[in-house]
Structure formats: C-alpha cells, structure tokens
Amino acid sequence: MLCRWSLGAIMYEMLVGYPPFYSDKAMSTCRKIVNWKSHLKFPEEAVLSRDAKDLINSLLCSVRRRLGSKGADEIKVSL
C-alpha cells in the first residue's frame, strides 16, 4: 500500500527544496507533523502552480480527506 502522505511530503520537498515540516530538532519536526494544519505552508519564494499546491494539499491532509480515500478511481480522475 502506498503511503499517500509520504508522497505529498516527497513532492513538497522536490518542488520547494526542503521538507514541509523541517526543523533542526526531531521533536519540533514531530510537533509540526502532528499539528500539520497550522504548519503546512508554501513559501512565497517557491514558484508552484495552483495544481501542484492543490495536489500536495490533497495528500498532506487528514486520512478521510486524503486523495484516494474513496478508492483508486478518485486518484485516476484527479491526475
């Protein structure tokens, strides 16, 4: 099974240049992940399309709202 949350984090890092919840301290990184709603932001200097941001947001969200939570067809339609 593919971990779609991880896919979103990897996409963010590839497009922005660093992980979405980066911190110098592991505990701080964990807190940012747990409180992702208030920490998931796209830096102004990162030039990302609206589609890229929407896709990342649809992967880095709650399990119930995550892309693919309604089945594989949802992913096929979105991509």
N, CA, C and O of each residue as an XYZ file, in Angstrom:
316
protein
N       0.839     -1.177      0.000
C       0.000      0.000      0.000
C       0.889      1.247      0.000
O       1.831      1.353      0.785
N       0.584      2.151     -0.860
C       1.320      3.405     -0.962
C       0.889      4.363      0.138
O      -0.304      4.545      0.382
N       1.846      4.961      0.789
C       1.534      5.966      1.803
C       1.428      7.315      1.093
O       2.439      7.938      0.769
N       0.212      7.749      0.860
C      -0.005      8.981      0.107
C       0.482     10.212      0.866
O       0.873     11.199      0.242
N       0.467     10.175      2.201
C       1.014     11.291      2.987
C       2.501     11.464      2.633
O       2.959     12.579      2.385
N       3.238     10.361      2.612
C       4.667     10.412      2.284
C       4.890     10.932      0.871
O       5.824     11.695      0.627
N       4.046     10.526     -0.047
C       4.144     11.015     -1.418
C       4.001     12.535     -1.448
O       4.743     13.218     -2.154
N       3.055     13.058     -0.688
C       2.878     14.512     -0.611
C       4.099     15.205     -0.035
O       4.503     16.260     -0.522
N       4.690     14.618      1.001
C       5.883     15.199      1.625
C       7.069     15.178      0.658
O       7.837     16.138      0.591
N       7.214     14.089     -0.084
C       8.310     13.992     -1.056
C       8.102     14.987     -2.196
O       9.054     15.633     -2.634
N       6.873     15.113     -2.675
C       6.583     16.085     -3.731
C       6.895     17.500     -3.258
O       7.501     18.284     -3.989
N       6.482     17.825     -2.039
C       6.761     19.146     -1.472
C       8.266     19.395     -1.471
O       8.726     20.441     -1.928
N       9.025     18.441     -0.962
C      10.477     18.608     -0.873
C      11.111     18.753     -2.258
O      12.033     19.550     -2.434
N      10.633     18.003     -3.226
C      11.180     18.098     -4.579
C      10.895     19.464     -5.203
O      11.744     20.014     -5.905
N       9.717     20.006     -4.955
C       9.324     21.267     -5.584
C       9.781     22.505     -4.814
O      10.063     23.542     -5.414
N       9.854     22.400     -3.494
C      10.218     23.552     -2.663
C      11.711     23.560     -2.339
O      12.330     24.622     -2.270
N      12.282     22.383     -2.141
C      13.709     22.301     -1.855
C      14.048     21.870     -0.443
O      15.219     21.669     -0.120
N      13.050     21.727      0.393
C      13.238     21.227      1.759
C      11.924     20.609      2.231
O      10.871     20.899      1.662
N      11.969     19.763      3.261
C      10.761     19.065      3.724
C       9.706     20.035      4.266
O      10.045     21.116      4.750
N       8.444     19.653      4.186
C       7.363     20.548      4.607
C       7.332     20.859      6.099
O       6.809     21.901      6.492
N       7.867     20.000      6.923
C       7.794     20.202      8.376
C       9.184     20.252      8.994
O       9.386     19.821     10.129
N      10.130     20.774      8.245
C      11.533     20.766      8.666
C      11.778     21.563      9.946
O      11.196     22.624     10.171
N      12.652     21.016     10.763
C      13.166     21.690     11.948
C      14.526     21.080     12.260
O      14.793     19.933     11.899
N      15.377     21.836     12.923
C      16.693     21.315     13.314
C      16.581     20.239     14.386
O      17.483     19.417     14.545
N      15.481     20.248     15.115
C      15.293     19.292     16.210
C      14.174     18.310     15.862
O      13.105     18.707     15.397
N      14.435     17.032     16.093
C      13.474     15.975     15.746
C      12.133     16.165     16.449
O      11.082     15.961     15.841
N      12.160     16.549     17.711
C      10.906     16.710     18.459
C      10.058     17.840     17.872
O       8.832     17.741     17.825
N      10.703     18.890     17.434
C       9.994     20.003     16.809
C       9.378     19.574     15.477
O       8.260     19.971     15.147
N      10.110     18.764     14.719
C       9.574     18.227     13.469
C       8.334     17.384     13.747
O       7.333     17.496     13.040
N       8.398     16.549     14.765
C       7.244     15.709     15.141
C       6.045     16.567     15.512
O       4.919     16.266     15.117
N       6.278     17.631     16.264
C       5.178     18.527     16.655
C       4.550     19.188     15.429
O       3.331     19.334     15.348
N       5.387     19.580     14.489
C       4.873     20.206     13.266
C       4.025     19.225     12.462
O       3.006     19.609     11.888
N       4.438     17.974     12.420
C       3.664     16.965     11.694
C       2.322     16.732     12.378
O       1.287     16.679     11.715
N       2.337     16.595     13.691
C       1.098     16.376     14.443
C       0.153     17.565     14.268
O      -1.061     17.388     14.165
N       0.707     18.762     14.236
C      -0.089     19.990     14.087
C       0.027     20.526     12.659
O       0.184     21.729     12.449
N      -0.050     19.636     11.699
C       0.182     19.971     10.301
C      -0.715     21.086      9.787
O      -0.291     21.857      8.927
N      -1.934     21.196     10.283
C      -2.855     22.217      9.770
C      -2.282     23.621      9.917
O      -2.483     24.469      9.047
N      -1.581     23.867     10.997
C      -1.033     25.210     11.217
C       0.399     25.357     10.703
O       0.941     26.462     10.718
N       1.017     24.277     10.253
C       2.415     24.351      9.814
C       2.631     24.100      8.323
O       3.715     24.373      7.808
N       1.630     23.590      7.630
C       1.805     23.329      6.197
C       1.581     24.630      5.430
O       0.453     25.093      5.263
N       2.688     25.200      4.972
C       2.640     26.453      4.227
C       3.601     26.359      3.049
O       4.594     25.632      3.093
N       3.293     27.095      2.017
C       4.177     27.176      0.860
C       4.901     28.511      0.915
O       4.258     29.559      0.973
N       6.233     28.490      0.896
C       6.979     29.747      0.962
C       6.732     30.600     -0.284
O       6.547     30.079     -1.383
N       6.732     31.913     -0.092
C       6.472     32.822     -1.209
C       7.491     32.671     -2.327
O       7.157     32.821     -3.502
N       8.744     32.372     -1.961
C       9.795     32.281     -2.980
C       9.691     31.019     -3.838
O      10.326     30.937     -4.890
N       8.908     30.049     -3.408
C       8.722     28.820     -4.188
C       7.660     29.072     -5.258
O       6.530     29.452     -4.951
N       8.037     28.859     -6.494
C       7.107     29.082     -7.600
C       6.444     27.752     -7.934
O       7.015     26.913     -8.632
N       5.234     27.575     -7.425
C       4.471     26.346     -7.658
C       3.146     26.712     -8.302
O       2.547     27.738     -7.980
N       2.698     25.872     -9.206
C       1.394     26.095     -9.827
C       0.294     25.810     -8.806
O       0.520     25.138     -7.801
N      -0.871     26.322     -9.077
C      -2.033     26.063     -8.225
C      -2.305     24.563     -8.198
O      -2.642     24.017     -7.147
N      -2.163     23.886     -9.344
C      -2.389     22.439     -9.403
C      -1.419     21.682     -8.504
O      -1.812     20.737     -7.820
N      -0.149     22.094     -8.503
C       0.850     21.429     -7.652
C       0.503     21.615     -6.180
O       0.565     20.665     -5.399
N       0.141     22.830     -5.803
C      -0.234     23.097     -4.405
C      -1.474     22.298     -4.017
O      -1.537     21.718     -2.933
N      -2.457     22.273     -4.914
C      -3.688     21.526     -4.627
C      -3.402     20.036     -4.452
O      -3.955     19.396     -3.557
N      -2.539     19.484     -5.304
C      -2.203     18.063     -5.203
C      -1.491     17.771     -3.885
O      -1.830     16.805     -3.202
N      -0.523     18.585     -3.527
C       0.190     18.391     -2.261
C      -0.770     18.520     -1.090
O      -0.727     17.713     -0.161
N      -1.638     19.529     -1.124
C      -2.620     19.697     -0.045
C      -3.585     18.521      0.034
O      -4.062     18.183      1.117
N      -3.878     17.892     -1.110
C      -4.803     16.752     -1.097
C      -4.131     15.481     -0.583
O      -4.810     14.501     -0.277
N      -2.812     15.491     -0.486
C      -2.070     14.347      0.050
C      -1.655     14.572      1.504
O      -1.646     13.632      2.299
N      -1.314     15.806      1.850
C      -0.905     16.134      3.223
C      -2.104     16.697      3.972
O      -2.158     17.885      4.291
N      -3.046     15.833      4.241
C      -4.267     16.234      4.943
C      -4.778     15.039      5.753
O      -4.135     13.991      5.798
N      -5.918     15.206      6.379
C      -6.473     14.125      7.199
C      -6.770     12.899      6.329
O      -7.023     13.024      5.131
N      -6.738     11.748      6.931
C      -6.951     10.485      6.209
C      -8.286     10.496      5.475
O      -8.367     10.030      4.338
N      -9.314     11.012      6.094
C     -10.650     10.995      5.481
C     -10.740     11.878      4.243
O     -11.533     11.604      3.342
N      -9.935     12.933      4.191
C      -9.978     13.867      3.066
C      -8.871     13.607      2.048
O      -8.859     14.227      0.984
N      -7.954     12.714      2.351
C      -6.778     12.474      1.509
C      -7.180     11.902      0.156
O      -8.067     11.055      0.056
N      -6.509     12.382     -0.873
C      -6.737     11.885     -2.223
C      -6.591     10.368     -2.239
O      -5.581      9.833     -1.781
N      -7.587      9.685     -2.761
C      -7.578      8.231     -2.818
C      -8.334      7.570     -1.691
O      -8.482      6.348     -1.681
N      -8.819      8.353     -0.737
C      -9.549      7.762      0.391
C     -10.873      7.141     -0.051
O     -11.455      6.330      0.669
N     -11.347      7.528     -1.241
C     -12.597      6.970     -1.766
C     -12.334      5.923     -2.838
O     -13.250      5.500     -3.543
N     -11.074      5.507     -2.955
C     -10.722      4.467     -3.914
C      -9.779      4.957     -4.995
O      -9.533      6.155     -5.135
N      -9.262      4.017     -5.750
C      -8.272      4.310     -6.787
C      -8.834      5.185     -7.897
O      -8.103      5.975     -8.494
N     -10.129      5.051     -8.179
C     -10.728      5.859     -9.241
C     -10.608      7.349     -8.944
O     -10.462      8.156     -9.861
N     -10.669      7.711     -7.680
C     -10.528      9.119     -7.294
C      -9.151      9.650     -7.708
O      -9.029     10.792     -8.150
N      -8.135      8.831     -7.563
C      -6.777      9.233     -7.942
C      -6.681      9.350     -9.461
O      -6.110     10.312     -9.973
N      -7.230      8.386    -10.178
C      -7.174      8.403    -11.638
C      -7.839      9.650    -12.207
O      -7.319     10.259    -13.142
N      -8.974     10.029    -11.652
C      -9.703     11.204    -12.125
C      -8.918     12.475    -11.837
O      -8.889     13.389    -12.661
N      -8.287     12.537    -10.679
C      -7.559     13.739    -10.272
C      -6.288     13.961    -11.071
O      -5.892     15.102    -11.309
N      -5.651     12.883    -11.484
C      -4.382     13.018    -12.192
C      -4.618     13.016    -13.675
O      -3.668     13.120    -14.451
